[in-house]
Amino acid sequence: MDVTVQVRQRGTLTLPAQLRERYSIKSGDTFRLVDLDGIFVLTPMTPMVPELAREIERARIEAGLSMEDMLKGLREQRERYTEEEAERQYHEQIT
């Protein structure tokens, strides 16, 4: 798509409705503007923490886990990872 936009008062740009609809851009969405020697690139800033928290909560509910069960499983997984990592480092040292 090739469109022309105009800078208005206070530096405001209006994105064409077709682009806003196509990419589900809503009022208040935040973007990063990257200046590549005069070529401007807009990249959406996705709030990852709230999105990840919702995904984790959905997965926990679907699995039928309580918060305590989930935290216990995460602790166990972390312990296994720590043990495996220590073993891997030990083998690297002796070889």
C-alpha positions in Angstrom: 0.0 0.0 0.0 1.3 3.4 -0.9 -0.4 6.4 0.7 0.4 9.9 1.5 -0.1 11.3 5.1 0.2 14.9 6.2 1.7 16.2 9.4 -0.8 18.3 11.2 -0.6 20.6 14.2 1.6 19.4 17.0 3.1 16.8 14.7 0.1 14.6 14.5 -0.2 12.0 11.7 -3.4 10.2 10.8 -3.0 6.6 9.6 -5.5 5.7 6.9 -8.6 3.8 8.1 -7.7 0.9 5.8 -4.4 0.4 7.6 -5.9 0.8 11.1 -8.5 -1.8 10.3 -6.1 -4.2 8.6 -3.7 -4.2 11.5 -6.3 -3.7 14.3 -4.7 -0.4 15.4 -6.8 1.4 18.0 -6.6 4.8 19.6 -4.0 4.8 22.4 -1.8 2.0 20.8 1.9 2.8 21.1 4.5 2.6 18.3 8.3 2.8 18.1 9.5 5.2 15.4 12.8 4.2 13.9 14.6 6.7 11.7 16.7 5.0 9.0 18.4 8.0 7.4 15.1 9.6 6.6 13.1 6.5 6.1 10.7 6.2 9.0 9.6 2.8 10.3 6.7 2.4 12.7 6.7 -0.7 14.8 3.9 -1.6 17.3 4.9 -1.7 20.9 3.2 -4.8 22.3 2.7 -4.8 26.1 4.2 -8.3 26.6 3.9 -8.7 30.3 0.1 -8.4 30.5 -0.2 -10.5 27.4 2.1 -13.2 28.8 0.3 -13.1 32.2 -3.1 -13.7 30.5 -1.6 -16.6 28.5 -0.1 -18.2 31.6 -3.4 -17.8 33.5 -5.4 -19.3 30.6 -3.0 -22.3 30.4 -3.2 -22.8 34.2 -7.0 -22.8 34.2 -7.2 -25.1 31.1 -4.8 -27.6 32.9 -7.0 -27.4 36.0 -4.0 -26.3 38.2 -4.2 -24.2 41.3 -1.7 -21.4 41.6 0.1 -23.5 44.3 0.3 -26.5 41.9 1.7 -24.4 39.1 4.3 -22.7 41.3 5.4 -26.1 42.7 5.8 -27.5 39.2 7.8 -24.4 38.2 10.1 -24.9 41.2 10.6 -28.5 40.4 11.4 -27.7 36.7 13.9 -25.0 37.9 15.6 -27.6 40.2 15.9 -30.1 37.3 17.3 -27.4 35.0 19.8 -26.3 37.6 21.0 -29.9 38.1 21.2 -30.6 34.4 23.1 -27.3 33.8 25.6 -28.2 36.6 26.1 -31.6 35.1 26.6 -30.2 31.7 29.2 -27.7 33.0 31.0 -30.5 34.9 31.3 -32.6 31.7 32.6 -29.6 29.8 35.3 -29.2 32.4 36.5 -32.8 32.4 36.6 -33.2 28.6 
